[in-house]
Amino acid sequence: MKLGKLGIWFPMDPLTKEQLTELAQRVEALGYAALWYPESRGHESFSLGSYLLARTKTLVLATGIANIYARDAAAARQGQHTLAKLSGGRFLLGLGVSHIPMVEGLRGHKYEKPVATMRAYLEGMAKAADIAPKLEQAPPTVIAALGPNMTALGAKNAAGIHPYNVTPEHTAWAREIVGPEPWVCVEQKIMLTTDANQARKVAREGMARYMPLPNYRNNWLRQGFSEAELDNGGSDRFLDAMVAWGDAATIKTRIQAHFDAGASHVCIQPLNPDGSLLPHMAALEALAP
């Protein structure tokens, strides 16, 4: 897989069947390399990938991320190979350990030590290759990584990493750990508006779901934010770091900062300035490659 530089990351659960198709086809027509989507409370990753792959021609569909607690390693390997084979290599599997509320509260599993659990899962996928559909070349896998140990694991046992809710400084730090070859596929939230008050209001609402989660909070502290900056919905400095807002030129500067820091691929998540959960098509068009 030759993954292009710029993609779109978008949560698909709120969208109708027609909106899903429209988004994927519009992203493809605008020249983006990939469309990333999470696995949370709604759509199952592999089923959704199959649906969207069948309605596009050149676009890479990427899971950002598929929850490793949702299926065993053998099933993940079979699903990955199946979609890669039937789509002509357009499926990129991103895996993650998710978060305690999603694993224990929602799925009823025990949340184990993240790095050891991910390592065992990747090893299980490698062992399951014999039962998966045959391919001349194994399709790539990236893993969600924030801390140093998971980041190093992504370089050693996968094709690279998929950091989320991070800054260009974190991207540079991650590139230093993984070395020159592994992929660093970074998510960056953006908002096409020059209204600072509205941008921060929507950013605060969008970030609210992430603020209580230890995996993210610990990483923000590692990135140099203080506890005070993470309280009460986040300081302006924190929100501006998480969501690049402004005109197209300003947003492109942030995207380029990730590339300058060593990102292989940046997937932008276009928050809608009106606060809705629909994709902001004007942003997709303004930032298209």
N, C-alpha and C positions, 0 to 999 in steps of 0.2 A: 504494500500500500504506500503510495506517495501522497501523504497528507499535506494539503495546502496550508497556507499560513493563517487564514482568517475563517472562523466559523461562527455559528450562532448557538447559544445555549438557551433553552427555554423550557419551563415547566409545562407539560402537556395536559395535565389532568383537567384543568378548567375548560379545555377546548372541545367543541363538538367534532364529530367525524369530518364534517365539511371544513371546519376551521383547521383541523390537523392537516388535511390534504392541501388546503390553500397555503398554509405556512410553509410546508415542506417544498412545494413547487415554486413558491415565490423566492425562498432562500436559494434554491437551485438556480432559478432564472437570473438572480442577481449576481451569481458567480461565487458565492461562499463555498468553501471547501467541504464543510461538514455541518450537520445539525445535531447538537447534543441535547439529551433530555434525561431527567432524573427518574429514579424509581422510588416512590414514596408510599402514598396511601391509595393511589388509583391504578393507572395502567401498569401492567406487567411488562418489563423491559423488552423481552424477546418477542412477545406478541406484537407490541407496538412497533418495534423495529421491522418486523416482517410486513406489517401494514404499510409503513412509510416507504420501505424499499420498493414495494410493488407499485408505488405511485410516483417514483422518481427514476431518473435514468443515470445520472452521474454523481449525485450527491452521496457523500459518506454519512451514514447514520451511526451515531456514537452514543453509548450509554454513559451518562455522567451523574451518578454511577448506578450500575446494577448491584443490588445488595447481596453480599455473599451468604447471608442468612436466609435468603429467599429460595435457594436451590442448592443442591450439593454440587461438588466440583465436577463430577462426571456429567451432570445435566448441563452445567454451564459450558463445558467443552463441546458437548454435542450441539447445543444451541448455537454457540459461536461458529462452529464449523458449518452447520447447516445454513445459517444466514449468509456467511461468507461465500459459500459455494453457490448458493442459489442467486446471489446478487452480483456475482462477479467480483467479489472482494471489496464490497462497499460497506461492510459492517465492522465497526471498531468497538471492541468490548472494553469498557471502563468498569472496574470493580472497586468496591469500597466496603469497609466494615460498618458503615452507617453510624448510628448513635444509640445509646442505651434505651431511650424511650421508644425508638422505632423497632429495636430488636426485642427487648423484653416486654415492653408494654403492649406493642401492637402485634408482634409475631409470637410471643411466648417462648422465645429462646433465651438462653443464658448468654450474656455478652461477655466474651472471653477476651484475653489479652490481645489487643489489636494486631501488633506486628507478628506475633507467633501464629495467630489464627490465619492471617493473610498468607504467611509463608506456607503453612500447611495446605491451605486452599490452592495456591498456585502449584504446589507440588502434586496435589491430587489431580488437578487439571492436566498436568503433564503426563501422569500415569494413565489418564483416561483417553489419551490421544488415539489409542488403538480401536476404541469403540465408536469414535466420531467419524463422520463422513470424511473420505480421504481428500486431501488437498496437496498440491505440489509443494506449497510453502505454508507454514503455520500462520494464521492470521494474528495480527498484533493485539496485545493486551496492555492496557495502562491501569495503574491503580491510584486511587485517591490518596494523596500524601500531603501532610502538613509538617510533621516533626522530622527530625534527622534520621531516625531508624527506619521509618516507613519510606522516606525518600530514598534512602540507600537501597532498600529492598526493591523498589521499583526499577532502579537501574540494574540490579543484579538478576532479578527473577522475572522481569517483564520488559516491555518495550519502552517503558518510561512512566511518567507520573501525570496526574491530573489535579493540580492544586486549585482550591476553591476558596473564595473570600480572602484573597491575599493581595499584597502590594508588589510593585516592581522590585522593591528591595528584597522581598521574599523570593521572587523569581531568580534574582542574581544569586542569592544564598543557596537555593535549590540546585541551580546549574553548577555551582561549585562542587556540590556533593555528588551529583550524578555523573559529572564528566561531560565530554563534548558530544557524545553520540546519542544517548537515550533521549526520548521525546520529553519535553516539558510543555504540556498542554494546559494553559492557564485560563481559568474563567475570570472575566472582568465584567462587573455590572456597569451599565452605562444608562444615561438618561439625556435625551436631546431636548434640553430646555435651558434658558439662561436665567430663569426665575429661581434665585437661590432659596427662598423660603419654601416654594413648592417642591423643589428638588430635594431638600433635606426632609421635608414632611413625608414625601413618598419613600425616600431612602430609609427613614426611620421605621416606617410601616413594613417595608420589604425586609429589613434586617431583623425585625422583632423575633421571627421564628428561630433565628440562629443564635441570638444573644445568650440564652440559658444553656447552650450545649457546651460541655467542657472541652470537647475536641477543638472547637473554634476559639473559645475564650482563651484557652491556654496558648494557642498559637498567636493570637493577637497580643498577648502579653510578651511572648517571645519576639514579636515584631516591634516592640517598643511602646505600645499603648499602655496607659496606666489603668488601674482598676477604676479610678474616677472617670476616665474617658469612656469606659464601657457601661457605666451606670446610667439609669434614667433614659434608656433608648439610644445612648451614644452621643458623644460630643460632636460638634461640627467637624473638627479635624478628623475624627474617626469616620464619620459618615462620608466625608469627601474622599477619604482614602478608599473606602469600599465601593462607592458609586461615583464614577467619572461623569460629571454633568457639565453642560455648557453647549456651545455650538459644535458643529461637526469637527472643526479644526482643533478645538480644545480636547475633544474626546480622542481624536486620532493621535494627539500628542501622548496621551496616557497609554494607548495601545502600543505605540512605538516604543514607549519606555519599557514595556515588558519584552519586546523584541530585542531592544538594546541590552537588556539584562540577561538575555539568553533563552527566551521562550522560543520553542519550535513552532508553536501554534497558539493563537489566542482565540478563545470563543467568547464573544460578547453576549451578555444577557441584557436585552433592551427593556428596561423598566418603562412602563407607560407613564408619562407625566400626569395623566388624569387619575392615576391611582388604580386603574382597572387591571384585571389580570390578562388582558388581551395584548398580543404583541404590538409594538409601536412600529407600524410599517414605514412611517416617515424616517425613523432612525435606521431601519434596515436599508432603505434606499440611499440615505445620505452617507452611510459608512461602507457601502458595498465596495468590494475590491475592484 
